Amino acid sequence: MNNYIELLSQFISTDFKLRYKNSYLGIVWIILKPLALFGVIYLIWSNIFHMDESYKMGLLLGIIIMNTFSEAVLMGLTSLMSKAGIILKIKFPREIVVFSAVSISFLDFFFNMLVFVIFSIFTPINTTLVGFLLYFLCVLSVFVLTLGLGQFLSVIFIKLRDIHNLMIVILQLIFWMTPIYYTLEMLPPDLQKYIKLNPLTLVVTYARKGLISGDTVRVEDFYQIGTVLLVCFAVFLLGNMFFRSKVSKIAEYF
């Protein structure tokens, strides 16, 4: 078990360093990219649309969560193919490859949240211990969900390479079907029912509530996000079952 954990940490460390190996600024880009993006968004919504402070911080948080979800899904999808050489030579649980790819995306998420904290200095947020717990459950839901999807999609990608382009389109649709630039309250009640079928809708909604307006968190919010977390674990288990049933036969497709 310890050997597998060490292998996972090696995969994460190596891949994380390789992403910025040929860049002059190296891992500094981890901070600069979201800082530049959020800075532009923040200025636009402040000076052009004149939105209130909570909306702007909610927008930044929503973008962070959805970018992390999209990146984690795509990295999980290509994870087996990117490690084909190692998979063909070394025997180890193949799930480690998917876990490593998804974990790297969440390392980026951590640095993005540091940028969010920087912006929160200029726009104070109301975070409480209970609110942070709600936010943590939201992040955990996204992590578990992407692990499940990554296991499922990584096997499909080996046999069907076009699924990468298809997933890019689907992820764009999911982005706009999630209340990032808008809130649920802006939509007609009939449309809200359909938008709520997307689990990321509740994830983003309660992450904002927990981290930005923590004093408004209620017990019912934990019931809601708890249900979402159970759904995400169900996706993870189904993805893992599918992965284990198919992964032994993927070598012939490399």
C-alpha positions in Angstrom: 0.0 0.0 0.0 2.8 2.4 0.9 4.5 1.7 -2.4 1.3 2.7 -4.3 1.0 5.9 -2.3 4.6 6.7 -3.1 4.0 6.0 -6.8 1.0 8.3 -6.7 3.0 11.1 -5.1 5.8 10.6 -7.7 3.3 10.8 -10.6 1.8 14.0 -9.2 5.1 15.6 -8.5 6.6 14.7 -11.9 3.6 15.7 -14.0 3.2 18.9 -12.0 6.8 20.0 -12.7 6.6 19.0 -16.4 3.7 21.3 -17.0 5.9 24.3 -16.6 9.3 22.8 -17.3 10.0 24.8 -20.5 8.5 28.1 -19.3 10.7 31.0 -18.2 8.5 31.8 -15.3 7.8 28.2 -14.4 5.2 27.6 -11.7 4.8 31.3 -11.3 2.3 31.0 -14.1 0.0 29.1 -11.7 -0.6 32.4 -9.9 -0.2 34.8 -12.8 -2.8 33.1 -15.1 -5.7 33.2 -12.7 -4.6 36.6 -11.3 -4.7 38.1 -14.8 -8.0 36.4 -15.7 -9.8 37.3 -12.5 -8.4 40.8 -12.6 -9.9 41.5 -16.1 -13.3 39.9 -15.0 -13.3 41.9 -11.8 -12.6 45.2 -13.5 -15.3 44.6 -16.2 -18.0 43.7 -13.7 -17.0 46.6 -11.5 -16.7 49.4 -14.0 -19.0 48.4 -16.8 -21.9 46.4 -15.2 -21.5 47.9 -11.7 -22.5 44.6 -10.0 -22.3 44.4 -6.2 -19.3 43.0 -4.3 -20.8 39.6 -3.4 -21.8 39.0 -7.1 -18.2 39.7 -8.2 -16.7 37.3 -5.7 -19.3 34.7 -6.4 -18.4 35.0 -10.1 -14.7 34.5 -9.4 -15.5 31.4 -7.2 -17.8 29.9 -9.8 -15.2 30.3 -12.5 -12.5 28.7 -10.3 -14.8 25.7 -9.5 -15.9 25.2 -13.1 -12.4 25.6 -14.6 -11.2 23.0 -12.1 -14.0 20.6 -13.0 -13.4 20.9 -16.8 -9.6 20.6 -16.5 -9.8 17.6 -14.1 -12.3 15.8 -16.5 -10.1 16.4 -19.5 -6.9 15.4 -17.7 -8.6 12.3 -16.3 -9.8 11.4 -19.8 -6.3 11.4 -21.4 -4.5 10.1 -18.3 -4.1 6.4 -19.4 -2.9 7.4 -22.8 -0.4 9.8 -21.4 1.1 7.1 -19.2 1.0 4.3 -21.9 4.7 3.7 -21.8 4.7 3.2 -18.0 1.5 1.1 -18.1 3.0 -1.3 -20.6 6.2 -1.8 -18.5 5.2 -1.7 -14.9 2.4 -3.6 -13.0 0.5 -1.4 -10.6 -3.2 -0.4 -10.0 -4.1 1.7 -13.1 -6.5 3.8 -11.0 -3.4 5.6 -9.7 -2.9 7.2 -13.1 -6.4 8.7 -13.1 -6.1 9.8 -9.5 -2.8 11.5 -10.3 -4.2 13.4 -13.2 -7.2 14.7 -11.3 -5.1 15.5 -8.2 -2.9 17.8 -10.4 -6.0 19.8 -11.4 -6.8 20.3 -7.8 -3.3 21.5 -7.0 -4.0 24.2 -9.5 -7.4 24.8 -7.7 -5.5 25.4 -4.5 -3.4 28.1 -6.1 -6.5 29.6 -7.7 -8.0 29.9 -4.3 -5.0 31.8 -3.1 -5.7 34.3 -5.8 -9.3 34.4 -4.6 -8.1 35.2 -1.1 -6.0 38.1 -2.5 -9.2 39.5 -4.1 -11.1 39.0 -0.9 -8.8 41.4 0.8 -10.2 44.2 -1.3 -13.7 42.8 -1.2 -14.3 41.3 2.2 -16.2 38.0 2.4 -18.1 36.7 5.3 -16.6 33.2 6.0 -17.5 31.3 9.1 -16.4 27.9 10.3 -19.7 26.3 9.5 -19.7 28.1 6.1 -16.2 26.8 5.3 -17.3 23.2 6.1 -20.2 23.6 3.6 -17.7 24.9 1.1 -15.3 22.0 1.8 -18.1 19.5 1.1 -18.8 21.2 -2.2 -15.1 20.9 -3.2 -15.1 17.3 -2.1 -18.1 16.6 -4.3 -16.3 18.0 -7.3 -13.2 15.9 -6.6 -15.1 12.7 -6.2 -17.2 13.4 -9.3 -14.2 14.0 -11.5 -12.5 10.9 -10.2 -15.5 8.9 -11.3 -15.8 10.5 -14.6 -12.1 10.3 -15.2 -12.1 6.5 -14.6 -15.0 6.0 -17.0 -13.8 8.4 -19.8 -10.1 7.4 -19.7 -11.0 3.8 -20.8 -13.4 5.1 -23.5 -10.7 7.5 -24.8 -8.3 4.6 -25.5 -10.8 3.1 -28.0 -12.5 6.3 -29.2 -10.2 9.3 -29.5 -12.9 11.6 -30.8 -14.5 11.7 -27.4 -11.9 14.3 -26.4 -13.4 16.9 -28.8 -16.9 15.8 -27.8 -16.1 16.4 -24.1 -14.8 19.9 -24.8 -18.2 20.8 -26.3 -20.1 19.0 -23.5 -18.1 20.8 -20.8 -18.9 24.2 -22.5 -22.6 23.3 -22.4 -22.3 22.3 -18.7 -20.5 25.6 -18.0 -23.4 27.6 -19.3 -26.0 25.3 -17.7 -24.4 26.1 -14.3 -25.2 29.4 -12.6 -21.8 31.1 -13.0 -22.5 34.5 -14.6 -26.1 34.3 -13.4 -27.8 33.2 -10.3 -30.7 30.8 -9.9 -33.0 33.6 -8.8 -32.5 35.3 -12.2 -34.2 32.4 -13.9 -37.9 31.6 -14.3 -39.1 29.0 -11.7 -39.8 26.4 -14.4 -36.3 26.7 -15.8 -34.7 26.6 -12.3 -36.1 23.0 -11.9 -34.1 21.8 -14.9 -30.9 23.7 -14.0 -31.0 22.1 -10.6 -30.8 18.7 -12.2 -27.1 19.6 -12.9 -25.3 18.6 -9.6 -22.7 21.4 -10.2 -25.5 23.9 -9.9 -25.9 23.1 -6.2 -22.2 22.8 -5.7 -21.5 26.3 -7.0 -24.5 27.7 -5.2 -23.6 26.3 -1.8 -19.9 26.9 -2.3 -20.7 30.6 -2.7 -23.0 30.6 0.2 -20.5 28.9 2.5 -17.4 30.9 1.6 -18.9 34.4 0.8 -22.0 34.6 3.1 -21.3 32.0 5.8 -23.6 33.6 8.3 -26.6 32.6 6.1 -25.8 28.8 6.1 -28.6 26.6 7.4 -28.8 22.9 8.4 -30.9 22.3 5.2 -28.0 23.4 3.1 -25.9 20.4 4.4 -28.8 18.0 3.6 -28.8 19.4 0.0 -25.0 19.1 -0.5 -25.0 15.8 1.3 -27.4 14.5 -1.3 -25.1 15.8 -4.1 -22.1 14.2 -2.4 -23.9 10.8 -2.4 -24.6 11.2 -6.1 -21.0 12.0 -6.7 -19.9 8.9 -4.8 -22.3 6.8 -6.8 -20.7 8.1 -10.0 -17.3 7.3 -8.6 -18.3 3.7 -7.7 -19.9 3.1 -11.1 -16.8 4.6 -12.8 -14.5 2.5 -10.8 -16.5 -0.7 -11.5 -16.4 0.1 -15.3 -12.7 0.9 -15.1 -11.7 -2.3 -13.4 -13.8 -4.4 -15.8 -12.2 -2.9 -18.9 -8.7 -1.7 -18.0 -7.0 -5.1 -18.3 -7.8 -5.1 -22.1 -6.6 -1.6 -23.0 -2.9 -2.4 -23.7 -3.8 -3.7 -27.3 -5.1 -0.2 -28.2 -2.0 1.8 -27.2 
